[in-house]
């Protein structure tokens, strides 16, 4: 029998594990698409374990997907920092899964954990690189609609994102 991935709530003690999978998945997703130096600089700061711990200490929530004890994906929910944000919004800041596990249902499980974690909020927002058609299709299937655009800084280089939103029911 093949072992199933496990989704669990993460704590500040998991910051190093999240950092490892954050860097691996970000490099996997964007190497060759984003300037290499900018990509490495971004990973070294935005995905550093102390940065992730700080986010979790200041109201962020995270979930880890693990297989055999190794982190293979994560989701991170924070207060929004998007212009389109309104009172009652929460932002799905990150959701990444090693590509080897795409199509297995783990991304959907991570997403559902984050939606459950947004209980009590009115909308869930996220930004996604405008040419990441696979992710945009996934979010559209989950009920998200485009509400705007933004620029995203990766190591000092700006890239275009679309901003998506989905309403949350009181039962979420």
N, C-alpha and C positions, 0 to 999 in steps of 0.2 A: 504494500500500500504506500502511495506517495504521501509525504507529509504535507499538510495544509499550512498556508501562511496564516499567521496569527496577527490580529490587529489589537493593539493595546494603547491605552492612554499613556503619554510620556510625561516625565517630570524633568526637573533641572538636572537630575542625576543622569539623564539620557542625552544630555547636550552633545557629548562627544559622538555618540552613536548617530544622532541626527546629523551632525556635521559631516560625518563620513559619507552617509548616503546622500546628503544634500550636494556635496561636491561631486560625487560619482555620477549622480543623475543629471546634474547641471552640465557637467563636462560632456556626458554622453549625449545630451539633448542639443547642445549648442556648439561643440567643437566643429570647426570648419564653416560655421554659419555666422559666428561672432568673432571679432578680432581676438586672437589667442592671448595676447598680453592683457587685454581688458578682461577676458574671461578668467584668467588666473588671478588677477587683482581682485575681481569681484568675489571669487570663491574664498580668497584669503581673508576677506573682511566680512562680507555679508553672511557667509556660512561658517564662520569661526565658532567654535564651541562656546566661548564666552559671550559672543553676540546672541547666540541661540538661548543660552541660559538667561541672559538679560531679558529677552523677549518673554520667556516663560515666567520669570520672576515679576514681570510687569503686566500681567493679565493675559498673556498669550496662552493658547492651549495647543498641544500637539498630540499626534497619534503616530505610532510606529507600526509598520508592517514588518514582521520578522519571519524568517524561515530557518529552522534549525538553529535559532539563536542569533542569526545574522540579520542586520537591518537591510531591507530590500526596498523600502519606500517610506514616505512620511507625508503627513498633512499638517499644516500650521494655520491656525485661526488667530487673528489679531483685531484690534481696533482698526478701523479703516483709515488710510491716509490718501484716499482718492478724492479728487475734486467733486465727483458725483455723489459722494457719501452724504447721507442724511442721518438725523437722529434715529436710532434703532437699527442701524446697519452693523454688520460684522463683515470682515474681509477674509476670504480664503487666500491667505498670503502665498502659500506654497502647497502644492500637491505633486509629488514626483514618485515615480516607480521605475526601478531598473527595467530597461526595455525587454529583457528576457522574460519578464513576468506580465508584459502587456497581453491583454486578451484572456487572462486567467480569472478575472473577476476581482482581483485584489484592489485595483484602482477604484472600482465601484464601492468596495467595502470601506476603503479609506475615505472616500467621498461621503458615504453615509455616516461614518463616525463623525466627520466634521460637521455635517448638517445637524446631526443629533446634538453636537457640542454647541451649536448656535441657538439652541432652544431659548425662547424668550425674546429673540431679536426679530425684526420685521423683514429684513432683506439680507441676502448673502451676496457680496460683491467679490469680483476678482478681476485681475488684469492678466492678459495672455498675449504673447508675441503675435502680431497681426498675421504672420505667415505660418503659424503653427496650426494648420488645418485639422490635424488629428485631435488636438486638444479642444479646439473650437467646436468640432463636431460632437465630442464627448459632452461638453458643457451644454450645448444646444439640446442634446437628448435628455439632459437632466433639468431642462426647463429654464435655462438662462437665455437672456436676450441682451443684445448690444445696447448700451446706454451712453457710450462715449468712447473717447480715446485718451491716451496719455503717452508720455515719453518715459522710458525706463532706462535708468543709468546703470550700465554694466562697465565697471572699471573706468569711468570717465567718458564712455562712448554712449550716446543716446540711441535707443531703439524704440520703434513704435509698437504700442500695445493697443488692443481693444479692451474696453472695460465692459464687463458683463454683469448682469444682476438677475437675481431670482428671488421671488417672494418666498417667505417662510410662513407656514401655517402655524397656528398656536399648538398644533400637535407634533411639531418637528422636534 
